[in-house]
């Protein structure tokens, strides 16, 4: 500020000297007053327009326009003051002096700042440029603590906050900007990382902010949730990656501990397909809820080894690893009877649509007859609760995988009817839901691999939609749905709104800090390519045959499908399907598979 007072005064004196070609000091009081009025007017304007808020070494080039505006305004106001002084008879200011004064003070004020930036701090500038530049979204207490912890290793370009009362202010010595200024910060400081520092943010608000910020080609990270901070699971300085789950905008509902206790606590639980994505997450959740024993039934040796080793290291529950296929009747019966299983979660299935479409007989053998084997063994052994993990592809199926899962639902429903007739009090039900983010063979891991390779991202059709939920939420809801069963139920998990696969692809590219290459943005990083719909794929999935008949349960995210009439033709259809498999007649197997589905769906939909 002192420098500007001297510079402005000298610039005005030099303007008069150039005009009169007389380089002498002022000879009277009126001339001194005119000279001193210049800094008296200019400095308050410079303060108001933020010329002293910016650190010179970080001065962006766009600050040139702000400084030029400030200088011009200061000169214009000084001219008004000088004109008024002339009217009172205190000296005369030639018309050329303001023009000379404006040129000189612009060069002096603006030039001195940029000269200082580029000449006086070359070493500091290089060190700062070597540090990663970040923007912190949220100027609250958590954001302030985060800024303090990052200052030694990062250059904090600024805070972004939606509170208009904080805009143009400084918090912890760092300027606060509106969201609209993010693109300028990215451009001026080379920001590649934005950190969300709002731990208590709602899921829907987080989704909105992440979608907005990720569109600037920056990597978005986040502080842990407020619960994790309070419990000490994370520190404020520990930053996690934004997951694609955050873009779903789903509000989590705490598990109903009453349902959990009824289903798990003190019981022996068996999970088939325990090494798969859904099965392994079920095992992790169940192990936390104090079962007496947890039986891990899995056909893949390495997958079984992985989940068994993980759970053994946590010491949450006693686990028993059983290697075997669900199509092996003797192995399944022995596992259930020998270990005294009370509850079965049947997650074992072939679920990759194109692969099952290309391997029809194996898909039917595993998904249909494997389910029947486990259901029969559970019924004969007196298992109290049986839960089938189904899929939205079982509704009006157009592919073999969806058709086999619909048959699995019918097998479970038939066994529930038998249990009701014989009065065994056993409960058999199915839980139907959409895609799980990050599950084996799903689109999310595929997109991650393609992004890591530099693209392109491949999808079958830009207009295709799917339901998505996180794998953690799905596992919790499956267990609770099983506790709500009355026998023969098909439960539907609330999946929210379907998402365009193309939107998912774009969001994942942006979350990686990259941009989408398209016709409108040819210089983008990664292209999205449509490859065409594959055999058996649907443009959209459904959870209901008739959404109007779905009934609520005591859990807000679990619905119960309307009960359907029993189907007496399932037994004969299973026999025909078995013969088609024995004869390796794929065409006959397909016809039987879809023929029964058409009949049962017309007779009584669920």
NORKA-V740787 format. One record per residue. N is the residue number from 0. RES is the residue in three letters. SS is DSSP state (a for helix, b for strand, c for the rest). Layout:
# NORKA-V740787
N/RES/SS ; N/RES/SS
This chain:
# NORKA-V740787
0/UNK/c ; 1/UNK/a ; 2/UNK/a ; 3/UNK/a ; 4/UNK/a ; 5/UNK/a ; 6/UNK/a ; 7/UNK/a ; 8/UNK/a ; 9/UNK/a ; 10/UNK/a ; 11/UNK/a ; 12/UNK/a ; 13/UNK/a ; 14/UNK/a ; 15/UNK/a ; 16/UNK/a ; 17/UNK/a ; 18/UNK/a ; 19/UNK/a ; 20/UNK/c ; 21/UNK/c ; 22/UNK/c ; 23/UNK/c ; 24/UNK/c ; 25/UNK/c ; 26/UNK/c ; 27/UNK/c ; 28/UNK/a ; 29/UNK/a ; 30/UNK/a ; 31/UNK/a ; 32/UNK/a ; 33/UNK/a ; 34/UNK/a ; 35/UNK/a ; 36/UNK/a ; 37/UNK/a ; 38/UNK/a ; 39/UNK/a ; 40/UNK/a ; 41/UNK/a ; 42/UNK/a ; 43/UNK/a ; 44/UNK/a ; 45/UNK/a ; 46/UNK/a ; 47/UNK/a ; 48/UNK/c ; 49/UNK/c ; 50/UNK/c ; 51/UNK/c ; 52/UNK/c ; 53/UNK/c ; 54/UNK/c ; 55/UNK/a ; 56/UNK/a ; 57/UNK/a ; 58/UNK/c ; 59/UNK/c ; 60/UNK/c ; 61/UNK/c ; 62/UNK/a ; 63/UNK/a ; 64/UNK/a ; 65/UNK/a ; 66/UNK/a ; 67/UNK/a ; 68/UNK/a ; 69/UNK/a ; 70/UNK/a ; 71/UNK/a ; 72/UNK/a ; 73/UNK/a ; 74/UNK/a ; 75/UNK/a ; 76/UNK/a ; 77/UNK/a ; 78/UNK/a ; 79/UNK/a ; 80/UNK/a ; 81/UNK/a ; 82/UNK/a ; 83/UNK/a ; 84/UNK/a ; 85/UNK/a ; 86/UNK/a ; 87/UNK/c ; 88/UNK/c ; 89/UNK/c ; 90/UNK/c ; 91/UNK/c ; 92/UNK/c ; 93/UNK/c ; 94/UNK/a ; 95/UNK/a ; 96/UNK/a ; 97/UNK/a ; 98/UNK/a ; 99/UNK/a ; 100/UNK/a ; 101/UNK/a ; 102/UNK/a ; 103/UNK/a ; 104/UNK/a ; 105/UNK/a ; 106/UNK/a ; 107/UNK/a ; 108/UNK/a ; 109/UNK/a ; 110/UNK/a ; 111/UNK/a ; 112/UNK/a ; 113/UNK/a ; 114/UNK/a ; 115/UNK/a ; 116/UNK/a ; 117/UNK/a ; 118/UNK/a ; 119/UNK/a ; 120/UNK/c ; 121/UNK/a ; 122/UNK/a ; 123/UNK/a ; 124/UNK/a ; 125/UNK/a ; 126/UNK/a ; 127/UNK/a ; 128/UNK/a ; 129/UNK/a ; 130/UNK/c ; 131/UNK/b ; 132/UNK/b ; 133/UNK/b ; 134/UNK/b ; 135/UNK/b ; 136/UNK/b ; 137/UNK/c ; 138/UNK/c ; 139/UNK/c ; 140/UNK/a ; 141/UNK/a ; 142/UNK/a ; 143/UNK/a ; 144/UNK/a ; 145/UNK/a ; 146/UNK/a ; 147/UNK/a ; 148/UNK/a ; 149/UNK/a ; 150/UNK/c ; 151/UNK/c ; 152/UNK/c ; 153/UNK/b ; 154/UNK/b ; 155/UNK/b ; 156/UNK/b ; 157/UNK/b ; 158/UNK/b ; 159/UNK/b ; 160/UNK/c ; 161/UNK/c ; 162/UNK/c ; 163/UNK/a ; 164/UNK/a ; 165/UNK/a ; 166/UNK/c ; 167/UNK/c ; 168/UNK/c ; 169/UNK/b ; 170/UNK/b ; 171/UNK/c ; 172/UNK/c ; 173/UNK/b ; 174/UNK/b ; 175/UNK/b ; 176/UNK/b ; 177/UNK/c ; 178/UNK/a ; 179/UNK/a ; 180/UNK/a ; 181/UNK/a ; 182/UNK/a ; 183/UNK/a ; 184/UNK/a ; 185/UNK/a ; 186/UNK/a ; 187/UNK/a ; 188/UNK/a ; 189/UNK/c ; 190/UNK/c ; 191/UNK/c ; 192/UNK/b ; 193/UNK/b ; 194/UNK/b ; 195/UNK/b ; 196/UNK/c ; 197/UNK/c ; 198/UNK/c ; 199/UNK/c ; 200/UNK/c ; 201/UNK/c ; 202/UNK/a ; 203/UNK/a ; 204/UNK/a ; 205/UNK/a ; 206/UNK/a ; 207/UNK/a ; 208/UNK/a ; 209/UNK/a ; 210/UNK/a ; 211/UNK/a ; 212/UNK/a ; 213/UNK/a ; 214/UNK/c ; 215/UNK/c ; 216/UNK/c ; 217/UNK/c ; 218/UNK/b ; 219/UNK/b ; 220/UNK/b ; 221/UNK/b ; 222/UNK/b ; 223/UNK/c ; 224/UNK/c ; 225/UNK/a ; 226/UNK/a ; 227/UNK/a ; 228/UNK/a ; 229/UNK/a ; 230/UNK/c ; 231/UNK/c ; 232/UNK/c ; 233/UNK/c ; 234/UNK/c ; 235/UNK/c ; 236/UNK/c ; 237/UNK/c ; 238/UNK/b ; 239/UNK/b ; 240/UNK/b ; 241/UNK/c ; 242/UNK/c ; 243/UNK/a ; 244/UNK/a ; 245/UNK/a ; 246/UNK/a ; 247/UNK/c ; 248/UNK/c ; 249/UNK/c ; 250/UNK/c ; 251/UNK/c ; 252/UNK/c ; 253/UNK/c ; 254/UNK/c ; 255/UNK/c ; 256/UNK/a ; 257/UNK/a ; 258/UNK/a ; 259/UNK/a ; 260/UNK/a ; 261/UNK/a ; 262/UNK/a ; 263/UNK/c ; 264/UNK/c ; 265/UNK/c ; 266/UNK/c ; 267/UNK/b ; 268/UNK/b ; 269/UNK/b ; 270/UNK/b ; 271/UNK/b ; 272/UNK/c ; 273/UNK/c ; 274/UNK/c ; 275/UNK/c ; 276/UNK/a ; 277/UNK/a ; 278/UNK/a ; 279/UNK/a ; 280/UNK/a ; 281/UNK/a ; 282/UNK/a ; 283/UNK/a ; 284/UNK/a ; 285/UNK/a ; 286/UNK/a ; 287/UNK/a ; 288/UNK/c ; 289/UNK/c ; 290/UNK/c ; 291/UNK/c ; 292/UNK/b ; 293/UNK/b ; 294/UNK/b ; 295/UNK/b ; 296/UNK/b ; 297/UNK/b ; 298/UNK/c ; 299/UNK/c ; 300/UNK/a ; 301/UNK/a ; 302/UNK/a ; 303/UNK/a ; 304/UNK/a ; 305/UNK/a ; 306/UNK/a ; 307/UNK/a ; 308/UNK/a ; 309/UNK/a ; 310/UNK/a ; 311/UNK/a ; 312/UNK/a ; 313/UNK/a ; 314/UNK/c ; 315/UNK/c ; 316/UNK/c ; 317/UNK/c ; 318/UNK/b ; 319/UNK/b ; 320/UNK/b ; 321/UNK/b ; 322/UNK/b ; 323/UNK/c ; 324/UNK/c ; 325/UNK/c ; 326/UNK/c ; 327/UNK/c ; 328/UNK/a ; 329/UNK/a ; 330/UNK/a ; 331/UNK/a ; 332/UNK/a ; 333/UNK/a ; 334/UNK/a ; 335/UNK/a ; 336/UNK/a ; 337/UNK/a ; 338/UNK/c ; 339/UNK/c ; 340/UNK/c ; 341/UNK/c ; 342/UNK/b ; 343/UNK/b ; 344/UNK/b ; 345/UNK/b ; 346/UNK/c ; 347/UNK/c ; 348/UNK/c ; 349/UNK/c ; 350/UNK/c ; 351/UNK/c ; 352/UNK/a ; 353/UNK/a ; 354/UNK/a ; 355/UNK/a ; 356/UNK/a ; 357/UNK/a ; 358/UNK/c ; 359/UNK/a ; 360/UNK/a ; 361/UNK/a ; 362/UNK/a ; 363/UNK/a ; 364/UNK/a ; 365/UNK/a ; 366/UNK/a ; 367/UNK/a ; 368/UNK/a ; 369/UNK/a ; 370/UNK/a ; 371/UNK/a ; 372/UNK/a ; 373/UNK/a ; 374/UNK/a ; 375/UNK/a ; 376/UNK/a ; 377/UNK/a ; 378/UNK/a ; 379/UNK/a ; 380/UNK/c ; 381/UNK/c ; 382/UNK/c ; 383/UNK/c ; 384/UNK/b ; 385/UNK/b ; 386/UNK/b ; 387/UNK/b ; 388/UNK/b ; 389/UNK/c ; 390/UNK/c ; 391/UNK/a ; 392/UNK/a ; 393/UNK/a ; 394/UNK/c ; 395/UNK/c ; 396/UNK/c ; 397/UNK/c ; 398/UNK/c ; 399/UNK/a ; 400/UNK/a ; 401/UNK/a ; 402/UNK/a ; 403/UNK/a ; 404/UNK/a ; 405/UNK/a ; 406/UNK/a ; 407/UNK/a ; 408/UNK/a ; 409/UNK/a ; 410/UNK/a ; 411/UNK/a ; 412/UNK/a ; 413/UNK/a ; 414/UNK/a ; 415/UNK/a ; 416/UNK/a ; 417/UNK/a ; 418/UNK/a ; 419/UNK/a ; 420/UNK/a ; 421/UNK/a ; 422/UNK/c ; 423/UNK/c ; 424/UNK/c ; 425/UNK/c ; 426/UNK/b ; 427/UNK/b ; 428/UNK/b ; 429/UNK/b ; 430/UNK/b ; 431/UNK/b ; 432/UNK/c ; 433/UNK/c ; 434/UNK/b ; 435/UNK/b ; 436/UNK/b ; 437/UNK/c ; 438/UNK/c ; 439/UNK/c ; 440/UNK/c ; 441/UNK/c ; 442/UNK/a ; 443/UNK/a ; 444/UNK/a ; 445/UNK/a ; 446/UNK/a ; 447/UNK/a ; 448/UNK/a ; 449/UNK/a ; 450/UNK/a ; 451/UNK/a ; 452/UNK/c ; 453/UNK/c ; 454/UNK/c ; 455/UNK/c ; 456/UNK/b ; 457/UNK/b ; 458/UNK/b ; 459/UNK/c ; 460/UNK/c ; 461/UNK/c ; 462/UNK/c ; 463/UNK/c ; 464/UNK/b ; 465/UNK/b ; 466/UNK/c ; 467/UNK/b ; 468/UNK/b ; 469/UNK/b ; 470/UNK/a ; 471/UNK/a ; 472/UNK/a ; 473/UNK/a ; 474/UNK/a ; 475/UNK/a ; 476/UNK/a ; 477/UNK/a ; 478/UNK/a ; 479/UNK/a ; 480/UNK/a ; 481/UNK/a ; 482/UNK/a ; 483/UNK/c ; 484/UNK/c ; 485/UNK/c ; 486/UNK/c ; 487/UNK/c ; 488/UNK/b ; 489/UNK/b ; 490/UNK/b ; 491/UNK/b ; 492/UNK/b ; 493/UNK/c ; 494/UNK/c ; 495/UNK/c ; 496/UNK/c ; 497/UNK/c ; 498/UNK/b ; 499/UNK/b ; 500/UNK/a ; 501/UNK/a ; 502/UNK/a ; 503/UNK/a ; 504/UNK/a ; 505/UNK/a ; 506/UNK/a ; 507/UNK/a ; 508/UNK/a ; 509/UNK/a ; 510/UNK/a ; 511/UNK/b ; 512/UNK/c ; 513/UNK/c ; 514/UNK/c ; 515/UNK/b ; 516/UNK/b ; 517/UNK/c ; 518/UNK/c ; 519/UNK/c ; 520/UNK/c ; 521/UNK/c ; 522/UNK/c ; 523/UNK/c ; 524/UNK/c ; 525/UNK/b ; 526/UNK/b ; 527/UNK/b ; 528/UNK/b ; 529/UNK/b ; 530/UNK/c ; 531/UNK/c ; 532/UNK/c ; 533/UNK/c ; 534/UNK/c ; 535/UNK/c ; 536/UNK/c ; 537/UNK/c ; 538/UNK/c ; 539/UNK/c ; 540/UNK/c ; 541/UNK/c ; 542/UNK/c ; 543/UNK/c ; 544/UNK/c ; 545/UNK/c ; 546/UNK/a ; 547/UNK/a ; 548/UNK/a ; 549/UNK/c ; 550/UNK/b ; 551/UNK/b ; 552/UNK/c ; 553/UNK/c ; 554/UNK/c ; 555/UNK/c ; 556/UNK/c ; 557/UNK/b ; 558/UNK/b ; 559/UNK/b ; 560/UNK/c ; 561/UNK/c ; 562/UNK/c ; 563/UNK/c ; 564/UNK/c ; 565/UNK/c ; 566/UNK/c ; 567/UNK/c ; 568/UNK/c ; 569/UNK/a ; 570/UNK/a ; 571/UNK/a ; 572/UNK/a ; 573/UNK/a ; 574/UNK/a ; 575/UNK/a ; 576/UNK/a ; 577/UNK/a ; 578/UNK/a ; 579/UNK/a ; 580/UNK/a ; 581/UNK/a ; 582/UNK/c ; 583/UNK/c ; 584/UNK/c ; 585/UNK/a ; 586/UNK/a ; 587/UNK/a ; 588/UNK/a ; 589/UNK/a ; 590/UNK/a ; 591/UNK/a ; 592/UNK/a ; 593/UNK/a ; 594/UNK/a ; 595/UNK/a ; 596/UNK/a ; 597/UNK/a ; 598/UNK/a ; 599/UNK/a ; 600/UNK/a ; 601/UNK/a ; 602/UNK/a ; 603/UNK/c ; 604/UNK/c ; 605/UNK/c
